[in-house]
């Protein structure tokens, strides 16, 4: 594998051993996945997609989506993450969350629980601008 990363139609040489390792691991994983896909029959792959989509849609059982959203927000509140932070993360109000959104949040929650990421990494504090601090500019108006 060339020790190069392509982005924006230009190549960047990878000098850091960790970057080289991650590049090679990523490329190897993609090639392995494609090899597996070539030996699996297409009907099997389609059935697996259907099972995954059904699991996302229904969760564990026939619990309504609204109840799953409520359970999700309660679980996150238990670790100090607010509904506002969750809504900001997903880019929409909790009433508009989909089953896929809940799946994404479940992965995030479990990653936090396992210590793979921190709450601050996943839900950074909003940036405050100089205008907001000084009360000037279009957002601040006059005091």
C-alpha positions as CSV (number, residue, x, y, z in Angstrom):
1,X,0.0,0.0,0.0
2,X,1.3,3.4,-0.8
3,X,1.7,5.6,2.3
4,X,-0.5,8.3,0.8
5,X,-3.9,9.7,1.7
6,X,-6.0,11.2,-1.1
7,X,-8.2,14.1,-0.3
8,X,-9.6,17.0,-2.5
9,X,-7.8,15.6,-5.6
10,X,-4.4,15.8,-4.0
11,X,-2.1,13.3,-2.3
12,X,-0.6,13.8,1.1
13,X,2.4,11.6,2.1
14,X,1.9,9.8,5.4
15,X,4.9,10.0,7.6
16,X,3.5,9.3,11.1
17,X,3.6,5.5,11.8
18,X,0.1,5.6,13.3
19,X,-1.3,7.3,10.1
20,X,0.4,4.6,8.0
21,X,-1.0,1.8,10.2
22,X,-4.5,3.2,10.1
23,X,-4.3,3.7,6.4
24,X,-3.2,0.1,5.8
25,X,-5.8,-1.2,8.3
26,X,-8.6,0.7,6.6
27,X,-7.6,-0.5,3.1
28,X,-7.2,-4.1,4.3
29,X,-10.6,-4.0,6.0
30,X,-12.2,-2.8,2.8
31,X,-10.6,-5.4,0.7
32,X,-11.5,-8.2,3.2
33,X,-15.2,-7.0,3.3
34,X,-15.3,-7.1,-0.5
35,X,-13.8,-10.6,-0.6
36,X,-16.5,-11.7,1.9
37,X,-19.2,-10.1,-0.3
38,X,-18.0,-12.0,-3.3
39,X,-18.5,-15.4,-1.7
40,X,-21.8,-14.6,0.0
41,X,-24.9,-15.1,-2.2
42,X,-26.7,-11.8,-3.0
43,X,-30.0,-13.1,-1.5
44,X,-28.1,-13.6,1.8
45,X,-26.8,-10.0,1.8
46,X,-30.2,-8.6,1.0
47,X,-31.8,-10.7,3.8
48,X,-29.2,-9.4,6.2
49,X,-29.9,-5.8,5.1
50,X,-33.6,-6.5,5.7
51,X,-33.0,-7.9,9.2
52,X,-30.8,-4.9,10.1
53,X,-33.4,-2.4,8.9
54,X,-36.1,-4.2,10.8
55,X,-34.0,-4.2,13.9
56,X,-33.5,-0.5,13.6
57,X,-37.1,0.2,13.0
58,X,-38.5,-2.0,15.8
59,X,-35.7,-1.9,18.3
60,X,-35.9,-4.7,20.8
61,X,-39.6,-5.7,20.5
62,X,-42.6,-3.8,19.5
63,X,-41.9,-0.7,21.6
64,X,-43.3,2.5,20.0
65,X,-40.7,5.0,18.7
66,X,-41.9,7.7,21.1
67,X,-41.3,5.4,24.1
68,X,-37.8,4.5,22.7
69,X,-37.0,8.2,22.3
70,X,-38.1,8.9,25.9
71,X,-36.0,5.9,27.2
72,X,-33.0,7.2,25.2
73,X,-33.2,10.7,26.5
74,X,-33.6,9.4,30.1
75,X,-30.5,7.2,29.7
76,X,-28.4,10.1,28.4
77,X,-29.7,12.3,31.2
78,X,-28.4,9.7,33.6
79,X,-24.9,10.3,32.4
80,X,-25.2,14.0,32.2
81,X,-26.2,14.7,28.6
82,X,-29.1,17.0,28.0
83,X,-31.9,16.6,25.4
84,X,-30.6,19.9,23.9
85,X,-27.2,18.3,23.4
86,X,-28.8,15.3,21.7
87,X,-30.9,17.4,19.5
88,X,-27.9,19.5,18.5
89,X,-26.0,16.3,17.7
90,X,-28.7,15.0,15.4
91,X,-29.7,18.4,14.0
92,X,-33.4,18.1,14.8
93,X,-35.9,18.1,17.6
94,X,-36.4,14.8,19.5
95,X,-40.0,14.6,18.2
96,X,-38.6,14.2,14.7
97,X,-36.0,11.5,15.5
98,X,-36.0,8.4,13.4
99,X,-35.2,4.8,14.2
100,X,-31.8,5.3,12.5
101,X,-31.2,8.3,14.8
102,X,-31.9,6.2,17.8
103,X,-29.5,3.5,16.5
104,X,-26.8,6.2,16.2
105,X,-27.4,7.4,19.7
106,X,-27.3,3.9,21.1
107,X,-23.8,3.4,19.5
108,X,-22.7,6.7,21.1
109,X,-24.1,5.8,24.5
110,X,-22.5,2.4,24.5
111,X,-19.1,3.9,23.4
112,X,-19.3,6.4,26.3
113,X,-20.2,3.5,28.7
114,X,-17.2,1.5,27.5
115,X,-14.9,4.5,27.8
116,X,-14.0,4.6,24.1
117,X,-15.1,8.2,23.9
118,X,-15.9,10.9,26.4
119,X,-19.1,13.0,26.7
120,X,-17.0,16.1,26.0
121,X,-15.6,14.6,22.8
122,X,-19.0,13.6,21.5
123,X,-21.0,16.6,22.7
124,X,-18.6,19.5,22.7
125,X,-19.6,22.7,24.4
126,X,-21.1,25.3,22.0
127,X,-18.6,27.9,20.9
128,X,-19.1,31.4,22.2
129,X,-18.2,34.3,19.9
130,X,-16.6,37.5,20.9
131,X,-19.8,39.3,19.9
132,X,-21.8,37.2,22.3
133,X,-19.4,37.9,25.2
134,X,-19.3,41.6,24.6
135,X,-23.0,41.9,23.6
136,X,-22.1,43.5,20.3
137,X,-22.9,42.5,16.7
138,X,-26.1,41.4,15.2
139,X,-26.7,38.6,17.7
140,X,-26.1,40.7,20.8
141,X,-28.0,43.9,20.0
142,X,-27.8,46.8,22.4
143,X,-28.1,46.4,26.2
